[in-house]
Amino acid sequence: MKEAKFGTKSIWAGEKEQLAFGATQVPVVHSVSFGYDDMDEWYDVAIGKKPGHIYGRNTNPTVQAFEEKIRILEGAEASTSFSTGMAAISNTLGTLLFPGDRVVSIKDTYGGTNKIFTEFLPKQQVEVVLCDTGDHEAIEKEVAKGCKVLYLESPTNPTVKVTDIRRMAAAGKSVGATVVVDNTFATPVNQNPLELGADLVIHSATKFLGGHADALGGAVCGEKSLVEAIYHYREINGATLDPMAAYLLLRGMKTLKLRIDQQNKNAAEIAEYLKTFDMVEAVYYPGLPEHPNHDIAKEQMNGFGGMLSFAVKGGVETVRDLLPKLTYANRAANLGSVETVVGPSRTTSHVECTPAERAAMGIPEGLIRYSAGIEDIEDLKEDLAQAFQALHTYAKN
Ligand SMILES: *Cc1c(COP(=O)(O)O)cnc(C)c1O
């Protein structure tokens, strides 16, 4: 039979092995451990000679279904899971980096990731070099000096900058670095970093994969020996994905293709629409032809994603007045959910940074991150229109 298409795989992949009692849905196995009457069988499972489960911190059937689904969707050899996206990132870096090692990354990584680079890794004598996002020559120059890990994120949070993954992966490979890409914003629907040459793909499953803002989780996919080393670090350090969360993420992922297709469309239309408001200073979306990395995005992405951001005139004051006027948007820190979510970057992705640090990263204080939901586009547009209109009326009084 021909290999199934993405939408079909997101529904069927990874589940069959975990079905019991003729159930058509993966059960939530809430058992901390798994018992054996046969001591030899127990031993064989414990040393990995036989498939099975021993203890919930290591493996669990529901969690395994989640790992298998994301593995197949990313087209990876192996995968493992984590309690959160940050656990996926910190466990991956913790597995790969030792005192004296050097890691090259970009300035615009997710706020938490940026903290690992600026606060924690230097304390462990790991040299961290953060290049200007989008400055491919600068990244290549730093990578050429030698590094253990090249860590990328594309598109970035919140100004949706795009890095040429194929080009950077080639640079990383040439010095023997492990190339890691955070694919949270794009999802495997829109981008396949492994196909572009990356060694490992990371997800905050909390966002688009789960898609319903009701479960935290993370995943790493890639080459088997790398993933096994990361899994080992995680099983000992204990950042395990909970079975209930795994179930919610699995259920969310069945509609991944449908949701992302709609979010791609909504975000593209909102980005164009925002440009028509005089209160809007700038719109950031990789799908806009004027986006500085639009050509790279077009080349390496199947869709431009559901995330955009825009800067409003009047900075923080305008943000404070505008956002509460929106009806169909949660004002919250998450993203990638079925409902539209908005928030100022200074309180969401980059709350850990000082205003000076945010300015250095090119994040205006009046920047609003907009995660397009799957609502009807007419409603989202009308909602923005009435909010800007109310802002005008208010300004005139
Ligand atoms: C949210 C996010 C993370 C962290 O994920 P958590 O599940 O919140 O720990 C990492 N990378 C990106 C791009 C994110 O948006």
The ligand as an SDF file (V2000), in Angstrom:
LIG
                    3D

 15 15  0  0  0  0  0  0  0  0999 V2000
    6.2650   27.4540   24.5010 C   0  0  0  0  0  0  0  0  0  0  0  0
    7.5100   27.2090   23.7820 C   0  0  0  0  0  0  0  0  0  0  0  0
    8.5320   26.4620   24.3670 C   0  0  0  0  0  0  0  0  0  0  0  0
    8.4310   25.9030   25.7640 C   0  0  0  0  0  0  0  0  0  0  0  0
    7.4250   24.9590   25.8780 O   0  0  0  0  0  0  0  0  0  0  0  0
    6.6620   24.6410   27.2650 P   0  0  0  0  0  0  0  0  0  0  0  0
    5.7790   23.5100   26.9110 O   0  0  0  0  0  0  0  0  0  0  0  0
    5.9390   25.8760   27.6720 O   0  0  0  0  0  0  0  0  0  0  0  0
    7.7070   24.2940   28.2560 O   0  0  0  0  0  0  0  0  0  0  0  0
    9.6690   26.2270   23.6170 C   0  0  0  0  0  0  0  0  0  0  0  0
    9.8090   26.7270   22.3630 N   0  0  0  0  0  0  0  0  0  0  0  0
    8.8580   27.4700   21.7840 C   0  0  0  0  0  0  0  0  0  0  0  0
    9.0680   27.9810   20.4080 C   0  0  0  0  0  0  0  0  0  0  0  0
    7.6710   27.7360   22.4680 C   0  0  0  0  0  0  0  0  0  0  0  0
    6.7220   28.4830   21.8850 O   0  0  0  0  0  0  0  0  0  0  0  0
  1  2  1  0
  2  3  1  0
  2 14  2  0
  3  4  1  0
  3 10  2  0
  4  5  1  0
  5  6  1  0
  6  7  2  0
  6  8  1  0
  6  9  1  0
 10 11  1  0
 11 12  2  0
 12 13  1  0
 12 14  1  0
 14 15  1  0
M  END
$$$$
